[in-house]
Amino acid sequence: MGRWADIRTRVINAVGDITESEAQAFVLDAARELNAEGRWYESRVSLGTTTAGTGEYDVTDSTVDIYAVLVDSVPYVQATTKDIEELDASVSTLNLGTPIPQGVFASYYNTSGDLRVSLRPTPEVTGLTIVARAILPIASPTWASADPIFPEDFYQVVIAGAVALGLDENDDRADLAATHRAKFEAGIKRLRSRKASRIGKGAIQLPAPRRMR
């Protein structure tokens, strides 16, 4: 089993009474969730340059999530939108590192569904490069000739997720979806672990970026 089409066939056989188009939708939904939650398919992307006095920046539409940011080659520490709100409200303050000042970033979706990145402290200089490590989306594949982006031992995880989605569509079989969903969620955890071990251990730990009052 090495093609998207093979996975689609397995899902059709497991769920039954679904079309190829429906099976493809279930497979892609499962694969995209596995990719996003497992943080697998990544690349280095440019987010443009800073603008003095601006802390919010748009992210390309071809990006699912951001998990690392460098501004002018300086790593920023990942925070949450709640952290950003507390900083803006002066509930917390940044404890900048030395000798190189650092900041924090948080990615979020705005009300229009667009991915954005917050940088704090708000840049005071225009023209500094912003580079991120991003999780990229899975495009609809050429089913008959393309292979999934995951290691082959995770193909069955995609199948489990897709079968769970397919069974969940049928009220009479929704209870059967739970077992497949559990296998899928376990696979997500395994993929994240695989990704971490592939990158390596013992990374430099950045200092805590803020001091709570």
Disulfide bonds with the S-S distance in Angstrom:
none
